[in-house]
Amino acid sequence: MSGRLVPIGDTRLYLEERGGGFPLLVLHGGPGLDHRMFGDYLDPLGDAYRLLLIDQRSQGRSDPTPEGTWSLSQMAADVSALARALGLDRYAVLGHSFGSFVALQHAVDHPGAAALTIVSGGVPSARYLEHVDANLAAFEPIELRRQVADSWEREKSARTADEVARLLHDQQPFHFADPRDPRIAEYEARSGGAVYSPDVLRFFANQEYGAIEVEERLSAVTQPTLILVGRHERVCSVPAAEALALGIPRGEMVVFEHSGHMTFVEENERYLDVVRRFLDRHPRL
């Protein structure tokens, strides 16, 4: 395990490597989080794949950049810039949650730049997030409903890393199929040590989280693309995943029947198996 800053032009991105083999660039969720959100849950893939866990622009241990550069399109361009800086001719990209927005933006803006793309908990358009308020209104138990609603409101004004940590803790029940899942505490322990970026979170929380809009461009994606979604997902829904699978010419979808948003935690063994089988099916050279 090693970490370093990699220059990509106007900034440097922090990168942590695990394992070896065909490179898999891993994009964290958030915004305002870092690579630690994956904890050690993806590490078993390191027996055959070189996991490159990235702190995205101005987040985690990466260098700060001007607010004017904070966009999905720029973060997508950073993926290709990082690959060039590392001398990677062929690589795969996996993004989860907000990271999936960046992975998807990269796939439509730079088709074929990645040999393979994995969209884990994503949507092709912000319109697929309109149901979130209704899901929250029906969320039980009611005391957790209030807790989650308050945490989202606090994103818009968060100023410190401690504030980000507290609001993320308060949101976790909404992201698991079972709001009382005992693995929430385990996940928080295994993903500890994050460097949060309140400025980035606050910016995107007030900008519709990047307002992703690529639905009309999905046909431009040339590489095989795997779409992963939890059956009980309350944010990035199954219909959104279906739209991705239908719109991307070489897209395929896998539903995790016992998961919400945190598929790589809730069904970790199956998640790893699905990702591994997808990567193994395609040429690495």
PEJO-V198616 format. One record per backbone hydrogen bond with DSSP energy under -0.5 kcal/mol. NH is the residue of the N-H (numbers start at 1). CO is the residue of the C=O. E is the energy in kcal/mol with one decimal. If there is no record, write none. Layout:
# PEJO-V198616
<<NH;CO;E> <NH;CO;E>>
This chain:
# PEJO-V198616
<<2;17;-1.0> <4;15;-2.1> <6;13;-2.8> <7;5;-0.5> <8;11;-2.8> <10;8;-0.6> <13;6;-2.3> <14;55;-0.6> <15;4;-2.9> <16;53;-2.5> <17;2;-1.9> <18;51;-2.1> <20;46;-1.6> <22;48;-1.0> <24;50;-2.8> <25;92;-3.1> <26;52;-2.7> <27;25;-0.5> <27;94;-3.0> <28;26;-0.5> <28;54;-0.7> <33;29;-0.6> <37;34;-2.0> <38;35;-1.7> <39;36;-1.9> <41;38;-2.2> <43;40;-0.8> <45;42;-2.1> <46;43;-2.5> <47;44;-1.4> <48;45;-1.8> <49;45;-2.0> <50;22;-1.9> <51;18;-2.8> <51;49;-1.0> <52;24;-2.8> <53;16;-2.7> <53;51;-0.7> <54;26;-2.2> <54;52;-0.6> <55;14;-2.5> <56;54;-0.8> <58;63;-1.0> <59;56;-2.5> <60;195;-0.6> <62;59;-2.1> <63;12;-2.2> <69;66;-2.3> <70;67;-2.0> <71;69;-1.2> <75;71;-2.4> <76;72;-2.3> <77;73;-2.1> <78;74;-2.0> <79;75;-1.0> <79;76;-0.6> <80;76;-1.1> <81;77;-2.3> <82;78;-2.8> <83;79;-2.2> <84;80;-2.3> <85;81;-2.3> <86;82;-1.9> <87;84;-1.3> <88;83;-2.8> <89;87;-0.6> <92;23;-2.3> <93;116;-2.0> <94;25;-3.1> <95;118;-2.3> <96;27;-1.9> <97;120;-2.4> <99;96;-2.2> <100;97;-1.1> <101;97;-1.3> <102;98;-1.6> <103;99;-2.4> <104;100;-2.6> <105;101;-2.6> <106;102;-2.6> <107;103;-1.9> <108;104;-1.9> <109;105;-2.6> <110;106;-2.4> <113;110;-2.2> <115;91;-2.7> <116;91;-0.9> <117;224;-1.9> <118;93;-2.8> <119;226;-3.1> <120;95;-2.7> <120;118;-0.7> <121;119;-0.7> <121;228;-2.7> <126;212;-1.8> <128;125;-1.8> <129;126;-2.0> <130;127;-1.2> <132;129;-1.6> <135;131;-2.3> <136;132;-2.5> <137;133;-2.3> <138;134;-1.2> <139;136;-1.1> <144;141;-0.8> <145;141;-1.7> <146;142;-2.2> <147;143;-1.5> <148;144;-2.7> <149;145;-2.5> <150;146;-2.4> <151;147;-1.8> <152;148;-2.1> <153;149;-1.7> <154;150;-1.9> <155;151;-0.9> <155;152;-0.6> <156;152;-0.6> <156;153;-1.0> <157;154;-1.4> <158;154;-0.8> <158;155;-0.5> <164;160;-1.7> <165;161;-2.5> <166;162;-2.2> <167;163;-2.3> <168;164;-2.4> <169;165;-1.9> <170;166;-1.9> <171;167;-1.2> <172;168;-1.3> <174;171;-1.7> <175;171;-0.8> <175;172;-1.3> <176;172;-0.8> <176;173;-0.6> <179;177;-0.7> <181;178;-2.4> <184;181;-1.9> <185;182;-0.6> <186;182;-0.9> <187;183;-2.9> <188;184;-2.3> <189;185;-1.8> <190;186;-2.5> <191;187;-1.7> <192;189;-1.1> <196;194;-0.7> <197;32;-2.4> <201;197;-2.1> <202;198;-2.9> <203;199;-2.2> <204;200;-2.3> <205;201;-2.6> <206;202;-1.2> <207;204;-1.4> <209;204;-3.2> <210;207;-1.3> <211;208;-2.3> <214;124;-3.0> <215;124;-0.9> <217;214;-2.0> <218;215;-0.8> <220;217;-2.1> <221;218;-1.7> <224;115;-0.6> <225;250;-2.0> <226;117;-2.6> <227;252;-3.1> <228;119;-2.8> <228;226;-0.5> <229;254;-1.9> <231;256;-2.9> <232;259;-2.9> <233;230;-1.6> <237;235;-1.2> <241;237;-1.9> <242;238;-2.7> <243;239;-2.1> <244;240;-1.8> <245;241;-2.6> <246;242;-2.3> <247;243;-2.1> <248;244;-2.2> <249;247;-0.6> <251;248;-2.3> <252;225;-2.1> <254;227;-2.6> <256;229;-3.0> <257;255;-0.8> <259;256;-1.5> <261;175;-1.9> <262;175;-1.5> <263;261;-1.2> <265;262;-1.6> <266;262;-3.1> <267;263;-2.1> <268;265;-1.0> <271;267;-2.9> <272;268;-2.7> <273;269;-2.0> <274;270;-2.9> <275;271;-2.5> <276;272;-2.7> <277;273;-2.6> <278;274;-2.0> <279;275;-2.5> <280;276;-2.9> <281;277;-1.5> <282;278;-0.5> <282;279;-1.0>>
